[in-house]
């Protein structure tokens, strides 16, 4: 009888933790659990769709970051690379014609 009570108590705890974690995860991702849905995606918006030739910004969980030029030493003047933000990632791309104002210059 004691083992059955312990077993039922553990099932009850798992049920309660499941509800708590589902609500916490939904608040983090903005998504609910459902079959076939990606649940690890956070709230993200990218204004230029990862386009290296347009300056844009990304908003990820309420934080905005703008694309910018860099020479990889922290200088923007004479820049050869663009730092492109997308969600929680950033890409650094070498611009063959240089970088100006957060975007690669078009190829000649």
C-alpha positions in Angstrom: 0.0 0.0 0.0 2.9 2.4 0.9 4.5 1.9 -2.5 1.3 2.7 -4.3 0.9 6.0 -2.4 4.5 6.9 -3.2 3.9 6.0 -6.9 0.7 8.1 -7.1 2.5 11.0 -5.3 5.3 10.9 -7.9 2.8 10.9 -10.8 1.1 13.9 -9.2 4.5 15.8 -8.9 5.3 15.0 -12.5 1.9 16.4 -13.6 2.4 19.6 -11.6 6.0 20.1 -12.9 4.8 19.5 -16.4 2.2 22.3 -16.1 4.7 24.7 -14.5 7.4 24.1 -17.2 5.0 24.3 -20.0 3.8 27.7 -18.9 7.4 28.9 -18.3 8.5 27.6 -21.7 5.5 29.2 -23.4 6.4 32.6 -21.9 9.9 32.2 -23.1 9.1 31.2 -26.7 5.7 32.6 -27.2 4.6 29.2 -28.4 2.7 26.4 -26.9 3.4 22.7 -27.1 1.7 21.1 -30.0 2.6 18.2 -32.3 5.0 19.1 -35.1 5.7 22.6 -33.9 9.2 23.9 -33.3 9.1 25.0 -29.7 12.7 26.2 -29.3 12.2 29.4 -31.4 12.2 32.7 -29.5 10.5 35.9 -30.5 12.6 37.3 -33.4 12.2 39.9 -36.2 14.8 40.7 -38.8 14.1 43.8 -40.9 16.3 42.9 -43.8 16.0 39.1 -43.8 19.7 38.5 -43.4 20.5 40.5 -46.5 24.2 41.7 -46.4 23.5 44.4 -49.0 20.8 46.2 -47.0 21.3 47.7 -43.5 18.8 46.3 -41.1 18.2 45.4 -37.5 17.0 42.5 -35.6 14.8 42.5 -32.6 15.3 39.4 -30.4 13.3 39.1 -27.2 12.9 42.8 -27.0 16.6 43.8 -27.7 17.4 45.6 -31.0 20.8 45.4 -32.7 21.6 47.1 -36.0 23.9 45.7 -38.6 27.3 47.5 -38.8 30.6 47.6 -40.7 33.8 46.5 -39.1 37.4 45.9 -40.1 37.5 43.1 -37.5 39.6 45.4 -35.2 36.6 47.4 -34.0 37.0 50.2 -36.6 34.2 51.2 -38.9 36.2 53.5 -41.2 37.7 51.6 -44.1 35.6 48.6 -43.3 35.9 45.4 -45.2 33.3 43.3 -43.4 29.6 43.6 -42.3 28.3 42.3 -39.1 24.8 41.0 -39.8 22.5 40.2 -36.9 19.7 37.6 -37.0 17.9 36.4 -34.0 20.5 35.2 -31.5 23.2 34.8 -34.1 25.5 37.2 -35.9 27.4 36.6 -39.2 30.5 38.4 -40.2 30.8 38.6 -44.0 33.7 40.0 -46.0 32.5 42.5 -48.5 34.5 42.4 -51.7 33.8 46.1 -52.5 33.9 47.3 -48.9 31.2 48.0 -46.4 29.4 51.3 -45.7 26.7 52.2 -43.2 26.0 48.6 -42.1 25.8 47.0 -45.6 28.1 45.6 -48.2 28.6 47.7 -51.2 27.3 46.1 -54.4 29.8 44.3 -56.7 31.0 46.3 -59.6 
